[in-house]
Amino acid sequence: MSWLTKVRNSLSRVTKRDTPDNLWTKCSSCSEMLFTKEYEENLSVCPRCEHHGRIGADARFTQLLDAGFTILPSPKVAEDPLKFRDSKKYPDRLKAARAANPHPDALTNAAGTIGGHKVVLGVQDFAFMGGSMGMAVGEAFVTGADEAIRTSSPYVICTAAGGARMQEGILSLMQMPKTTVATRRLKAAGLPYVVVLTDPTTGGVTASYAMLGDVQIAEPGCLIGFAGQRVIQDTIREKLPPGFQRAEYLHAHGMVDMVVHRKDLKTTLASVLDFLAPAQAA
């Protein structure tokens, strides 16, 4: 036995400790490494640069609704009506998205209260195929609006979308007029429709229900627009101003009513509902 082997065998063996993979979170804006637990306790807002991270539907429901809310059933729609296939079949993409997310599509509704006001709250989750608007999202929006009308409640929607779902072609674009009609029905019923724009809200969602609210609220720094900046810049052949398509720029130019930090969003919504629906407190 060599001396090296004797020394190695005499050393006490230390077992490697298991470290959770999700112990740290990297801020996508300033690249600061944050303890995931502290980051989530701060509502997924970076304590260094105040960047508002993207969050899912369940986190949004917990942050905005009072205790005791109910998740509404997701409507059923025809899947893969065009038999679409790119590098994968559309049903395979849906299956993968559902395996990675808690809800069956990108828009989920819940019934509850905000500061004592009855509301139906819809939340789009960008983690589900980029929050893309297909038939399921359109039908979920209409279902949420119908529930609001049935219960005489305001409808609040938190938008987050990369646009229409290309795998559904023209059927996805048809959701734009469909959801627009639903907002008109809310107005005819005398019910408030409040939009909370989150990062990112783009494409056909912006061109329809995302910009039709009685009150438009945006989270700080969120991207809001229809076409991409490069497309616009190449079309008009001019350099776009700093901060173009960001919440603060839209607020300064009258497209958004207010920009609200996530920690203040619930109290702001409660104040808006106090003003718009004072007689509808639960």
Sequence and secondary structure as in RCSB ss.txt:
>XXXX:A:sequence
MSWLTKVRNSLSRVTKRDTPDNLWTKCSSCSEMLFTKEYEENLSVCPRCEHHGRIGADARFTQLLDAGFTILPSP
KVAEDPLKFRDSKKYPDRLKAARAANPHPDALTNAAGTIGGHKVVLGVQDFAFMGGSMGMAVGEAFVTGADEAIR
TSSPYVICTAAGGARMQEGILSLMQMPKTTVATRRLKAAGLPYVVVLTDPTTGGVTASYAMLGDVQIAEPGCLIG
FAGQRVIQDTIREKLPPGFQRAEYLHAHGMVDMVVHRKDLKTTLASVLDFLAPAQAA
>XXXX:A:secstr
  HHHHHHHHS         TTSEEE TTT  EEEHHHHHHTTTB TTT  B    HHHHHHHHS TT EE    
   S TT  BSSSBHHHHHHHHHHHSSSSSSEEEEEEEETTEEEEEEEE TTTGGG B HHHHHHHHHHHHHHHH
TT  EEEEEEESSB GGGHHHHHTHHHHHHHHHHHHHHTT  EEEEEEEEE HHHHTTGGG  SEEEE TT BB 
SS HHHHHHHHTS   TTTTBHHHHHHTTS SEE  HHHHHHHHHHHHHHH GGGB 
